[in-house]
Amino acid sequence: MKRLLAFCFVISFITSLFAYDVCLNGVYYNLGSEASVTSGGAGVLYSGTIVIPDSISYGGTNYAVEAISDSAFFGCTSLTKVICGSNVFEVGTSAFENCSALDTIVFTGQLQNIMKHAFKNSGLSHIYSYSSVVPTLEYDNYDSIFGGIAKSSCFMHTPRSFKENYLSSSMVWTFFRFLHLQGTNSTRWYYDGVKVVNDGTIRGDCYHGNLTVPSFYFKTITIGFRPTFKKILVTTIGDSAFYNCTNLESISFSDTLNYIGDFAFYNSGLKEIVIGDSVRKIGKNAFARNKQLKKAIIGTGIDTMTKRMFQNCDSLKEVVLSENTKFIDTLCFGMCKQVESFVCKAITPPNLCDNTSFMRTFGGINKNTCVLYVPVEAISDYKSHGVWGQFTKILPIGTVLVDGLIYELDGVNNTAKVVGYEVDEITIPSAITINSTEYSVTTLGAKVFTDAELTSFVFADNSNVEVIEDSCFTGATITSIVIPNSVSTIGDYALYGIKDIELGSGVNSLGRRVLCADSVIRIVVDPANSVYDSRNNCNAVVETATNTLMYGCRNSVIVDGIEVIGASAFENCTALNEINIPNSVKMIDDRAFANSAIGLTRIIIGTGLETIDTEAFVDCGAGTLAAITCKAQNPPVCISSVFEDNFTAGLNTTCKLNVRYSALEQYRTADVWKEFADIEAFDAPTAVDEVTINKIWSDKGTIYSTDEFVIYDVLGRDVTENNGKLKGIYIVKTVNGTQKVTVK
């Protein structure tokens, strides 16, 4: 029975510990006549910044949020900051215990009670209390409330006259370092260490290190006899607010900020500045003479860069302007002599204070060494501009220039793609190093060397290039290329126009019309390649598994063993004089010989051909083709428009079709083939006298010979398989001639 009661007690305790009534905006509450902040239950931990409102509305009822319950934030190790609404008056037992990352808590109302272990083992550095009373501690002992926080390491921010009140109320407060909040009747307040005035404007003070500008602060007002606080948004950094703050190293802006005043950060110590998109205007000289500033990024809210905004920023190396930039005023970047990278995302080149004078806007920037990065579609507009065009290096955004080659970088995989060039002697390296990070060069981009006038092109011996994208070398002046073993994929038209090509062992994917059959005089595949080959020195690319000739050239030989001539394999190959298809070929794919063979006189097709696909011979040998010999017994099936344009030009009346004597009638009635006006047998039997050419005789329906022979009847049909059942007159053909034989 005792065990059962103990178990029920534990269950009850756990249930009460993690129970909550409602969750609003990520904060959990218990509801009564008022609301209290509580835990979200097992596995639910608060993190980042939590704002506790003055009140909440639920089920049609408003509840003032008056307390932070026991263990509400217990163990929330990612919680960094809490801002409590004006009605919170009590912090419960262990409310923030073990919140090791908690740095700041703000009490905007009348905090009255702090219970045992409320902040034990937390990371508190700052407590802001706007209360007009000193809170009561459940235990008058530092370790009982703040145990684990190093004594004298936490700042207590209170109204100016309240320090003595705290010190006289308890010895606990003597272990805090007190800073003053400005009095309630003052027009200035310190909030999170930043001085603001009642209209939400940041005012000057010399700050050190890193500073975060708050999005709001609380102003004390009195309603009836009860003081309360009003939330004021911080929207402005006033003129000269951080003037000469040489020890200010960095600043972060909130998304409520919309204006930065004249000289706001003049001669400060900032090393990097990022202006958020909420900022709509920046005053003149705002960041001038920041001697440590190396990088400036301007948000989309700024369309005008004002006078001398960054003048004399001697260390500035990188500038990024948004796509909304429309105007840059006088000497905005004057005497910024170290700028190496200037990014302007605007599609239309921004107007300048003087569209003819580089000096008046960019005076001091070295236009020969500083790289101007712009949208790829706007490069020509920038280059033709009177001032922007004076930058000698204008590249697409997102690229880098290394040793005459332009790269896109992939920071996730640490790889680089070649997307441009500025030299005519190209060596593709295995890797490049940018800011101490090595990037493997894995890709040659689409059209990167299209029509390029190059004097040489080679890959590094230890090449990492894996992909050559579409049209990479189309029309380039290089005559030969050796594709390294690292390359696996070559895109459409990628090598189009190159005359001498060697494919490495790693190539396993070839795009459409990778090369120009008419241009290539030599093509070889590495013998170690498992996907493609150039068997028997055929001067072609053959897909090994399917015996498909994928790409040929003017010097190719279609060797025996090839079963398919691939789509466009010889398209536009005008230098062919004769096409000889071996017996092993079963199919000629679409446009295999289209627009080829200007001087073609003869096509010979082997015995195995079954199918000719769409436009395979369209415009092939028009005007010169005199004869087509097809040895296949059955007319190959023609899919569509196989000789279409040739027929239109009269090929079917000028070109002789030679077929087997035994297949004459089949070709004369077959689709497409029947269009030829002159169809003859290339092996028609010839009548001869009864002269014994070979030792041939017959006996009882069977013909015999000392040589191999074929038997034809008087209609020219091959009846060799009927030997033994013959009767009548037959023509026997051997290697030495033909002979008429009468079988009785």
Secondary structure, DSSP 4 states (H G I P E B T S, - for coil): -HHHHHHHHHHHHHHHHH--SEEETTEEEEESSSEEEE---TT---EEEEE--SEEEETTEEEEEEEE-TTTTTT-TEEEEEEE-TT--EE-TTTTTT-TT--EEEE-S---EE-TTTTTT----EEEE--SSPPEESSS-HHHHHTTSPTT-SEEEEEGGGHHHHHHH-GGGGGSEEEEEPPTT-SEEEETTEEEETTSEE------EEEE--SEEEEEEEETTEEEEEEEE--EE-TTTTTT-TTEEEEE--TT--EE-TTTTTT---SEEE--TT--EE-TTTTTT-TT--EEE--TT--EE-TTTTTT-TT--EEEE-TT--EE-TTTTTT-TT--EEEE--SSPPEESSTT-HHHHHTTS-TTTSEEEE-GGGHHHHHHSTTGGG-SEEEETTEEEETTEEEEEETTTTEEEEEEES-SEEEE-SEEEETTEEEEEEEEPTTTTTT---SEEEE-TT----EE-TTTTTT-S--EEE--TT--EE-TTTTTT-SEEEE-TT--EE-TT-S-TTT-SEEEE-TT-SSEE-GGG-SSEEETTTTEEEE--TT----TT--EE-TTTTTT-TT-SEEEE-TT--EE-TTTTTT--TT--EEEE-TT--EE-TTTTTTSSTTT--EEEE--SSPPEE-S-SSHHHHHTTHHHHSEEEE-GGGHHHHHHSTTGGG-S-EEETT------S--SS-EEEETTEEEESS--EEE-TTS-B-GGGTTS--EEEEEEETTEEEEEEE-
